Amino acid sequence: MMKGFDPHLVIRGNTIDIEYHRCPRKVVHDERTSSQRLIKSLYVPKDILQASFTTLDLDSKSRLEAVRLAKNFVENYSADERMKGYYFYGKFGVGKSYILGAIANELAQNKVASMIVYVPEFFREIKQSLGDNSLNEKLEAVKAAPVLMLDDIGAETMSSWGRDEILGTILQFRMLENLPTFFTSNFNFDELTHHLTYTQRGEEEKLKAARIMERIKYLAKPVHIDGRNRRE
């Protein structure tokens, strides 16, 4: 027996042989491992990788509602239907990223691959990719993830190029393909709009920021989460 593989009996002429095929969980694991090798910013802390709905603290009404919506998404997920993700926002330490981890793990149990990307690190990595010609490969991997989770959007240093050519490209593709996309942020929609409007050079670009927000609103429903800071 080989871990991660299912044996299948096959008949070849007068002989019976055994072929091994990757089990569905092995397929999901290999896809996740391959993406992690490609994109360093996919790294997620161990506590988030081990998250599940059964271990989530439900110590506030908004947190209870966020978990209910997340569980409902997992239970009703279908690759053949258009499904909106959620934009979880709130102050530091309320467990927004942990909910993403629980969604990812529950989807994996259902043999559905997902990708969690820490946005600030992803933007830094994408800039470095300009020098080693790996930008398109990394961008394609993120764009086409069956379920994408953009963690901590708004914490990155925003540039026109990053907003329009990277974030805009990812969101446009996912909007056209109706691929579920989740976000976490410390900003509500209005605050994120302001963040996207002003680049690191101080340029004001309201129209371009509005285009990004239009795509985010198409892809995800806003859900506010409050409660105690779990990092303190």
Secondary structure as UniProt FT lines:
FT   TURN            3..4
FT   STRAND          5..12
FT   TURN            13..14
FT   STRAND          15..22
FT   HELIX           24..38
FT   HELIX           40..42
FT   HELIX           46..49
FT   HELIX           53..55
FT   HELIX           61..76
FT   TURN            79..80
FT   STRAND          85..89
FT   TURN            92..93
FT   HELIX           96..109
FT   TURN            110..111
FT   STRAND          115..118
FT   HELIX           119..129
FT   TURN            130..133
FT   HELIX           135..143
FT   STRAND          148..151
FT   TURN            152..154
FT   HELIX           160..161
FT   HELIX           162..167
FT   HELIX           168..177
FT   STRAND          181..185
FT   HELIX           189..197
FT   TURN            200..201
FT   HELIX           206..219
FT   STRAND          220..224
FT   TURN            230..231
//
